[in-house]
Structure formats: structure tokens, C-alpha cells
Amino acid sequence: MNTLGIGIIVIIYIFIIAWLGYLGYKRTKNANDYLLGGRKTNPVIMALSYGATFISASAIVGFGGVAATFGMGIQWLCLLNMFMGVIVAFIFFGKPTRRIGEKYNAHTFPQFLGIHYESRRIQVFIAAIVFIGMPLYTAVVMKGAAVFLEQMFDLDYHLALLIFTLVVAAYVIPGGIKSVMYTDAFQAVIMFLCMLFLLLWFYNVIDMNFIDANKALTGMEHLVPERFKAIGHQGWTRMPVTGSAQWYTLVTSLILGVGIGCLAQPQLTVRFMMVESSKQLNRGTLIGCIFIIITVGAIYHVGALSNLFFVKTTGNVAADAIKDMDKIIPLFINEAMPKWFGAFFMLCIISASMSTLSALFHTMGSAFGSDIFPKLGKRKNPNSSMSVRIGVLVSILVSYIICYTLSAGIIARGTALFMGVCATTFLPAYFCSLYWKKATRRGALASLYTGFTVSMLCMLFLHRAEAAPVGLCRLLTGKDVLIDVFPWFAIDPIVFSLPLSVIAIIAVSLLTQPEK
């Protein structure tokens, strides 16, 4: 497609986003509307927004590149995303969260737990982690979108990043959650249609059916690069060698970190409090499952099978055709798919990134203006959302700066890292607030502190994937990690920190008297 055609499509897309953002702005009358949409969001819009927020550019670009590099073992993450991220999340977490959140009149995830445990300290601690830690994940999403635009259309990376950030900021800051939800729903439809077409058209590109393509990929085991065989790669249709370095990365970091971490994502859990009744959550469950299966399942499947295309056209597998795995999917789309599809897939990536970013910016702004500094800008108008808008602006600036410090291949890893921290820090206290009445304030605090502290210590001193790049362990001890013996440096922090966080809330709650 020529530049004029692409320009027209982008203009139409931006016009629709602007109109939906303006619609959300006009319907936002007070702080409750800005934070929760008045608790009257349509269940279909909520489910689409949830899915679009869940599936970012990291899932498409980053994890698609992981699938191309290491194979279909990543499909287990798709299964967990659907089962844990939708079915368990909506039915077992969503319903009580909506009911209790309405009872407490809670507007944010930190406020929900803070009110439940009657602790301002808990609210501020969770909000601080969100506001300080979430910019890394946000920057990862921003990088995914910018890398795609750079690869697909030969745009300058810095210009693509700047324009992309400004567009999202233009509707999130004034319109709040209603603008986020309306634009998310529209973007979710684009993502679904694009990924469905990609899956169907792929087999036309390689001129094979489903069975033949998978057999051909299985027969390419001998083409696995030696550097990957050394860490456990056995082929693109097999799991890595059990107990190998790649197995620990795939299972403990990507599958467990993201698959479980999705249950305690503040930007996702708050959506359960936006609908009027639990019955509406039931309606959203099926929509969410279908959305995840198509969007995530398609890119993981096509990512692995893209090796057939690269071997046929370049003589190399995907990881050798391009060294940066974050650029494999953009290159494949550019080389293998119809030229006109590139423009629509660009909208898919932009939609995935914008929907996730808008939710992250809004969540960080809410943590800043509603949880940490709730009185900021409210002297004259108690219902003002100015403090949250200020928080959104600050979070955008911080995320934008961090984006320039990220290394190559960070997209999938950064996503898993953030979700893992959320799981170990928030999940035990969140689960107990819904299902265990004996959980005490001290138990919740012990769990929060334990989960976060152990996660950070493991990342800085034990898990090589983070400890080596950060360099703090080497600065203090002269080694990249404290225990340089396999498999200890390959085991993700969630394996250690989540059980300890669970033990902390149970043990301390049982040892402390109920607090009145």
C-alpha cells in the first residue's frame, strides 16, 4: 500500500479515537466517572476493554518473537491467559471484587485493599509500587509499538515513540476511564480481526495446511542453532529439555510469571468494579475467552511457524534471519503478508499498545492522585479529578524517559518481570481479602513486604536475567549473581517469592489477634 493510502487509514483511525476520547470526556462529570465510569459500564465494552488491556504489543511483538525463537511451548501461556486471566479472574475474583468494591465505595485497587484491611499504609504502599514500578512495564509496551513502526515503515524510532505517546496522552488525561474504555473496545475489535486474518492467511503464504505445516516444523529440529541447543532447545514443536536454562525461563518466568501475574494486575482488577452487577461479568467471560484464544493463540502459532517462511526465503531460521527477537514478527509481516495488510497490522499493534498504555497511564495516575495524594487539587472542589490528571501526566513523562534505557529483546522479559512482581506482592493479600476472613492487617502487610522484598532481592542478586544487566551484585560482590550454580540463577523470582508471600500472610494472621 502506498504512503497516501496508509496516511488515509491512519487519519481515519485517529479521527475515530479522537471522537471516542471526546465522547468519554463529555460523559465524565466527576472523580467517580473519571476513575470508575460511574460503575455502569456496559459488560461487552468492559470485556473488550479488559482483553485489549491484557493483550499489549508485548504479547504480539515480544512473545510472538519468543515463539519464533523457541517454539510452541509458549502456547501454554495462552492456555493460562484464558483460564487464569479470564475464567478464574472473572468468576472467582471479579464477582466478589465488584460486590465488595461497591460496598467499600473503592475506586482503585490500592484503595480496595486499604479499606478492607483498614490500613492507610497498605493503600499507600501498593500505590507506590504501582506508580514507581509500573513505568517499566509501560515503557516496554511503548518500545514494542515504536519498534514495530520503525521496522514496518522505516520511521525514525524517536519520532514514532513521541507521536505515539502524545496521541495516547491526548485522550487519557482529559477523558479518564470512560475514554479509555470506549477506545479500548474499538481497538479490541481491530486486534481480533487482524489476528484472525493473520492466522487464516498464513497457511496461504506457506502453501500448507495445518497438519503439514506442523509436521514440517517438527522436521526442522536439525536447524536449531547450536547456541540454543546448549540451553535446552529441542525444536519448535517440543518443550525445552526439562530442567534446562530455557525450560526455567519458559516455565517459571514467562508461563508462571505472566499466567499467574495477570490475576493481580491493578489495571485489570479495577475493571471488575465498573459494572453494575455480577451477572454482567458472566456475559463478559465468553467474550474474553474468545478474544484471548484468537489474539494470543494466533500470534504464538504463527510466530513459531514463521520459521518455515524464513528458511524457505532466506535459508535461515527466524532467530538467525534477525538477531533481535523483538523485530522478528514485524519483519515477517513486512516480508510475508500482503502489502496492504501491513497498514492494518500497524493499526493492530498501535491498538494493542494504546489500549494497554491508556489503562496503565490511568492506573498510575489514579495511584498518584487518588491513593498517595488524595487531597491534591481538591480544596475548592472535592469531586475534582485534577490530582489524577497530574499523576497521569507525570507517569507518561517517566515512562517515556525509561523507554530510552531499555535493551534489545526486553519486551517479553519486561512484561513477565512486572506481572511476576504483581503476583508475589499483591495476590495473597488480594485473594485473602475476598475469601479468608481471618487475614489481618499485620498479615497483609507482612505478605506485601515479603513478596516485594524477596522479588527485588532475587532480581538483583540471584536471577541472572535481571541481576547481570543491573550490575548491583557485581558492584558489591564481584559476581553477576550470588549463587553461580545452575539452576539457581535461572529460576524466576516468583518461585521463591510467591510461596513466601503466601506463608507470611497465613502465619502472621494466625499469630496476631483480630484487629478492630
C-alpha positions in Angstrom: 0.0 0.0 0.0 1.3 3.4 -0.9 2.0 6.2 1.5 -1.2 8.1 0.7 -3.3 5.0 1.4 -1.6 4.4 4.7 -2.0 8.1 5.6 -5.7 8.0 4.9 -6.2 4.9 7.1 -4.2 6.4 9.9 -6.2 9.7 9.7 -9.5 7.8 9.9 -8.2 5.7 12.8 -7.1 8.8 14.7 -10.3 10.6 14.0 -12.3 7.7 15.5 -10.1 7.5 18.5 -10.4 11.3 19.0 -14.2 11.1 18.7 -14.4 8.2 21.3 -12.0 10.0 23.6 -14.1 13.2 23.3 -17.3 11.2 24.0 -15.7 9.8 27.2 -14.6 13.3 28.2 -18.1 14.7 27.7 -19.6 11.9 29.8 -17.1 12.4 32.7 -18.7 14.7 35.2 -16.8 13.9 38.5 -14.0 11.9 40.0 -16.1 8.8 40.2 -16.7 8.9 36.5 -13.0 9.6 35.9 -11.9 6.6 38.0 -14.7 4.0 37.5 -17.0 5.3 34.8 -19.8 5.6 37.4 -19.9 1.8 37.9 -22.3 1.5 35.0 -20.1 0.3 32.1 -21.7 -2.0 29.5 -20.4 -5.6 30.1 -19.4 -6.0 26.4 -17.4 -2.8 26.5 -15.8 -3.9 29.8 -14.9 -7.3 28.5 -13.4 -5.9 25.3 -11.5 -3.3 27.2 -10.2 -6.0 29.6 -9.0 -8.1 26.7 -7.4 -5.2 24.9 -5.7 -4.0 28.1 -4.5 -7.5 28.8 -3.0 -8.1 25.3 -0.4 -5.4 24.5 2.2 -5.1 21.9 4.5 -7.2 24.1 2.1 -10.2 23.6 2.1 -9.7 19.9 5.6 -8.4 19.1 7.6 -9.7 22.1 6.0 -13.0 22.8 5.5 -13.6 19.1 9.2 -13.3 18.7 9.7 -15.7 21.6 7.5 -18.2 19.8 9.6 -17.8 16.6 12.8 -18.3 18.5 11.9 -21.1 20.9 8.7 -22.7 19.6 5.2 -23.5 20.6 5.8 -24.2 24.2 4.7 -20.7 24.8 1.2 -21.8 23.9 0.9 -23.0 27.5 0.9 -19.3 28.3 -2.1 -18.8 26.0 -4.0 -21.5 27.9 -3.1 -19.9 31.3 -4.1 -16.5 29.9 -7.5 -17.8 29.0 -8.1 -20.0 32.1 -6.5 -17.8 34.8 -6.8 -14.4 33.1 -10.4 -14.7 32.1 -12.3 -17.7 33.6 -10.8 -17.6 37.1 -10.4 -13.9 37.1 -14.0 -13.1 36.1 -15.7 -15.8 38.1 -13.7 -16.2 41.2 -12.1 -12.8 41.5 -14.3 -10.5 39.6 -17.6 -11.2 41.2 -16.5 -10.7 44.9 -14.3 -7.7 43.8 -17.3 -6.0 42.3 -19.5 -6.7 45.3 -17.0 -5.7 48.0 -15.7 -2.8 46.0 -19.2 -1.3 45.8 -19.7 -1.9 49.5 -16.4 -0.1 50.3 -17.0 2.6 47.6 -13.5 1.8 46.5 -12.3 3.5 43.3 -8.8 1.9 42.9 -7.1 -1.4 43.6 -4.9 0.1 46.4 -7.9 1.7 48.0 -9.8 -1.6 47.8 -7.2 -3.4 49.9 -6.5 -0.4 52.1 -10.2 -0.1 53.1 -10.5 -3.9 53.6 -7.6 -4.1 55.9 -8.3 -0.7 57.4 -4.8 0.5 56.7 -3.7 3.7 55.0 -0.2 2.2 55.0 -1.3 -0.7 52.8 -3.1 1.7 50.4 0.0 3.9 50.0 2.4 1.0 49.8 0.5 -0.6 46.9 0.0 2.7 45.2 3.7 3.5 45.5 4.7 0.1 43.9 2.2 0.8 41.1 3.4 4.4 40.5 7.1 3.6 40.7 7.2 0.1 39.3 4.6 0.2 36.5 6.5 2.7 34.3 8.9 -0.1 33.4 6.1 -2.3 32.0 4.6 0.8 30.4 8.0 1.6 28.7 8.2 -2.0 27.5 4.8 -1.6 25.8 5.8 1.7 24.3 9.0 0.2 22.9 7.1 -2.6 21.4 4.9 -0.2 19.4 7.8 2.0 18.4 9.9 -0.9 17.3 7.1 -2.2 15.1 6.6 1.2 13.4 10.3 1.5 12.9 10.6 -1.9 11.3 7.4 -1.8 9.2 7.6 1.7 7.8 11.2 2.7 8.2 10.2 5.5 10.6 12.7 7.1 12.9 12.3 5.3 16.3 12.4 8.5 18.3 9.7 10.2 16.2 7.5 7.1 16.3 7.7 6.9 20.0 7.0 10.6 20.5 3.9 10.7 18.3 2.6 7.5 19.7 2.9 8.8 23.3 1.3 12.2 22.6 -1.7 10.6 20.9 -2.4 8.4 24.0 -1.9 11.2 26.4 -4.3 13.4 24.4 -7.4 11.3 25.3 -6.4 9.7 28.6 -5.6 12.9 30.5 -8.9 14.7 29.8 -11.3 11.8 29.4 -10.3 9.3 32.2 -11.5 5.8 32.3 -14.5 6.3 30.0 -12.3 7.5 27.2 -10.0 4.5 27.9 -12.9 2.0 27.8 -14.5 3.4 24.7 -11.2 3.5 22.7 -10.3 0.1 24.1 -13.4 -1.6 22.8 -12.8 -0.2 19.3 -9.2 -1.2 19.4 -10.1 -4.7 20.6 -12.2 -5.3 17.5 -9.3 -4.2 15.3 -7.0 -6.6 17.1 -9.3 -9.5 16.9 -10.0 -9.1 13.1 -6.3 -8.6 12.3 -5.1 -11.6 14.2 -7.8 -13.8 12.8 -6.9 -12.8 9.2 -3.2 -13.3 10.0 -3.9 -16.9 11.2 -6.0 -17.8 8.2 -3.8 -16.1 5.6 -0.6 -17.6 6.9 -1.3 -21.0 5.5 -1.9 -19.5 2.1 1.6 -17.9 2.4 3.4 -21.1 3.2 1.1 -23.2 0.9 0.5 -25.8 3.5 -2.4 -27.0 5.7 -2.4 -27.1 9.5 -1.1 -30.7 9.7 1.5 -30.4 7.0 2.9 -27.1 8.4 3.3 -28.6 11.9 4.9 -31.7 10.5 7.3 -29.6 8.5 8.2 -27.5 11.6 8.8 -30.7 13.6 11.1 -31.9 10.9 13.3 -28.8 11.3 14.8 -29.8 14.6 18.2 -30.2 13.0 18.2 -26.5 12.2 18.1 -25.3 15.8 21.1 -23.1 16.3 23.8 -24.5 18.5 23.6 -21.6 20.9 20.0 -22.6 21.6 20.7 -26.3 21.8 23.1 -25.6 24.6 20.3 -24.1 26.7 17.8 -26.8 26.0 16.1 -26.0 22.7 14.8 -29.3 21.2 12.8 -27.9 18.2 9.9 -25.6 17.6 7.1 -28.1 18.4 8.7 -29.5 21.6 9.2 -28.2 25.1 12.8 -27.4 26.1 14.7 -30.1 27.9 13.2 -30.3 31.4 15.5 -28.6 33.9 17.5 -26.7 31.2 18.1 -23.0 31.3 15.5 -22.4 28.6 13.0 -24.6 30.4 13.3 -22.5 33.5 12.9 -19.3 31.5 9.8 -20.5 29.6 8.1 -22.2 32.6 9.0 -20.1 35.6 9.4 -16.7 34.1 7.1 -16.5 31.1 4.3 -19.0 31.7 4.1 -18.8 35.5 5.1 -15.1 35.8 2.5 -13.9 33.3 0.0 -16.6 33.6 -0.5 -16.1 37.4 0.6 -12.5 37.5 -2.5 -11.5 35.4 -4.7 -12.1 38.5 -3.2 -9.3 40.4 -2.9 -6.6 37.8 -4.3 -3.3 39.2 -5.3 -2.1 35.7 -7.3 -5.3 35.2 -8.9 -5.8 38.6 -10.3 -2.3 38.7 -12.5 -3.2 35.7 -14.5 -5.6 37.8 -15.7 -2.7 39.8 -17.0 -0.8 36.7 -20.1 -2.9 36.0 -23.5 -2.8 37.8 -23.9 -6.5 38.6 -22.2 -9.9 38.8 -24.5 -11.2 36.0 -22.8 -8.7 33.7 -19.4 -10.3 34.5 -20.8 -13.6 33.3 -21.7 -12.1 30.0 -18.1 -10.8 29.6 -16.4 -14.2 30.3 -17.2 -15.8 27.0 -16.2 -12.7 25.1 -12.9 -12.5 26.9 -12.1 -16.2 26.3 -12.7 -16.0 22.5 -10.7 -12.8 22.3 -7.7 -14.3 24.1 -7.8 -17.5 22.1 -7.7 -15.7 18.7 -5.4 -12.8 19.5 -2.8 -14.6 21.7 -3.1 -18.1 20.2 -2.8 -16.8 16.6 0.4 -14.9 17.1 2.1 -17.6 19.2 1.2 -20.2 16.5 2.2 -18.0 13.5 5.3 -16.9 15.4 6.6 -20.5 15.7 5.6 -21.4 12.1 7.2 -18.3 10.7 10.5 -20.3 10.7 9.1 -22.2 7.7 8.9 -19.0 5.8 12.3 -17.7 6.8 14.0 -21.0 6.0 12.3 -21.0 2.6 13.1 -17.4 1.7 16.4 -16.7 3.5 17.8 -20.2 4.3 17.9 -19.3 8.0 15.6 -19.8 10.9 13.9 -16.7 12.3 16.5 -16.2 15.1 19.3 -16.2 12.5 17.4 -14.1 10.0 17.2 -11.3 12.5 19.1 -11.3 15.8 16.7 -9.1 17.8 13.7 -11.3 18.6 11.5 -8.2 19.1 11.9 -7.5 15.4 11.0 -11.0 14.1 7.2 -10.5 13.8 7.5 -7.0 12.2 9.9 -8.4 9.6 7.7 -11.4 8.9 4.6 -9.2 8.4 6.6 -6.9 6.1 8.1 -9.8 4.0 5.3 -12.4 4.0 2.0 -10.8 4.2 0.2 -8.7 1.5 1.5 -5.1 1.4 -2.0 -3.7 2.2 -2.1 -5.9 5.3 0.9 -4.1 6.7 -1.2 -0.9 7.3 -3.9 -2.8 9.0 -1.5 -4.8 11.1 0.1 -1.5 12.1 -3.3 -0.5 13.4 -3.5 -3.8 15.3 -0.1 -3.1 17.0 -1.0 0.5 17.7 -4.4 -0.6 19.1 -2.8 -3.2 21.3 -0.2 -0.7 22.6 -2.6 2.2 23.0 -5.3 0.2 24.8 -2.7 -1.2 27.3 -0.9 2.1 27.7 -4.1 4.1 28.3 -5.0 1.7 31.1 -1.5 1.8 32.6 -1.3 5.6 32.5 -4.8 5.8 34.1 -3.8 3.3 36.8 -0.6 5.1 37.6 -2.4 8.5 37.7 -5.0 7.0 40.0 -2.4 5.7 42.3 -0.7 9.1 42.4 -3.8 11.3 42.7 -6.3 9.1 44.4 -4.2 7.0 46.7 -1.0 8.8 47.5 -2.1 12.4 47.3 -5.9 12.3 47.5 -6.2 15.9 48.7 -4.2 17.4 45.9 -6.2 20.0 43.9 -9.4 19.4 45.9 -9.6 22.4 48.2 -12.1 24.1 46.1 -13.8 21.1 44.6 -13.9 17.8 46.5 -15.0 15.9 43.3 -12.2 17.2 41.2 -10.0 14.7 39.3 -7.2 17.2 38.8 -4.7 15.3 41.0 -5.3 12.1 39.0 -4.7 14.0 35.8 -1.5 15.3 37.1 -0.5 11.8 38.1 -1.2 10.6 34.5 1.0 13.3 33.1 3.9 12.5 35.4 3.6 8.8 34.7 3.7 9.5 30.9 6.8 11.5 31.2 8.6 8.9 33.5 7.7 6.0 31.2 8.8 7.9 28.1 12.2 8.5 29.7 12.6 4.9 30.8 11.9 3.7 27.3 15.2 5.0 26.1 17.1 2.9 28.7 15.6 -0.5 27.5 17.9 -3.0 25.8 17.1 -5.2 22.8 14.9 -8.3 23.4 13.4 -6.8 26.6 9.7 -6.7 25.6 8.6 -10.2 26.6 11.0 -10.3 29.6 9.9 -6.9 30.9 6.3 -8.0 30.8 6.9 -11.2 32.7 9.0 -9.3 35.3 6.3 -6.8 36.1 3.5 -9.3 36.2 5.6 -11.6 38.4 6.2 -8.8 40.9 2.5 -8.0 41.0 1.7 -11.7 41.7 4.1 -12.1 44.5 3.4 -8.8 46.1 -0.4 -8.3 45.7 -2.0 -11.7 45.0 -2.0 -13.3 48.5 -3.4 -10.2 50.2 -5.9 -9.7 47.4 -7.1 -13.3 47.5 -7.5 -13.3 51.3 -9.5 -10.1 51.1 -12.0 -12.0 49.1 -12.0 -15.4 50.7 -10.3 -15.5 54.1 -11.8 -13.5 56.9 -9.1 -14.4 59.3 -6.5 -12.4 57.3 -5.3 -9.5 59.5 -3.8 -6.1 58.7 -0.4 -7.3 60.0 -0.7 -10.4 57.9 -1.4 -8.4 54.8 1.5 -6.1 55.5 3.8 -9.0 56.1 2.8 -10.5 52.8 3.2 -7.3 50.8 6.6 -6.6 52.3 7.8 -10.2 51.9 6.6 -10.6 48.4 8.1 -7.3 47.2 11.4 -7.6 49.1 12.1 -11.2 48.1 11.3 -10.4 44.5 13.7 -7.5 44.5 16.4 -9.4 46.2 16.1 -12.3 43.8 16.1 -10.0 40.8 19.1 -8.0 42.0 21.3 -10.8 43.4 20.0 -14.3 42.3 18.3 -14.2 38.9 20.9 -13.6 36.2 18.4 -12.2 33.6 18.0 -9.1 35.8 21.0 -9.2 38.1 23.6 -9.1 35.4 22.2 -6.1 33.4 21.6 -4.1 36.6 25.1 -4.8 37.9 24.5 -4.1 41.6 25.5 -7.7 42.6 28.8 -7.4 40.7 29.5 -4.0 42.2 29.1 -5.3 45.7 30.4 -8.9 45.4 32.3 -9.0 42.1 29.9 -11.6 40.7 26.9 -11.3 38.5 24.8 -13.5 40.9 25.4 -14.7 44.4 24.9 -18.4 43.6 26.6 -19.0 40.2 25.5 -22.7 40.2 22.8 -24.0 37.8 19.9 -24.0 38.1 19.7 -21.4 40.8 20.5 -18.4 38.7 17.9 -19.5 36.1 14.9 -19.9 38.4 12.5 -17.0 38.3 12.0 -15.0 41.5 8.3 -15.9 41.5 9.2 -19.5 42.5 10.7 -18.2 45.8 8.8 -15.1 46.5 5.1 -16.2 45.9 5.2 -19.1 48.4 7.0 -17.0 51.0 4.4 -14.2 50.5 1.6 -16.8 51.0 3.2 -18.2 54.1 3.7 -14.7 55.5 0.0 -13.7 55.3 -1.1 -17.1 56.8 1.4 -17.3 59.6 1.3 -13.7 60.7 -2.5 -13.6 60.5 -2.8 -16.7 62.7 -0.3 -15.3 65.2 -2.0 -11.9 65.5 -5.2 -11.1 67.2 -8.1 -9.8 65.0 -7.8 -6.0 64.8 -10.9 -3.8 65.4 
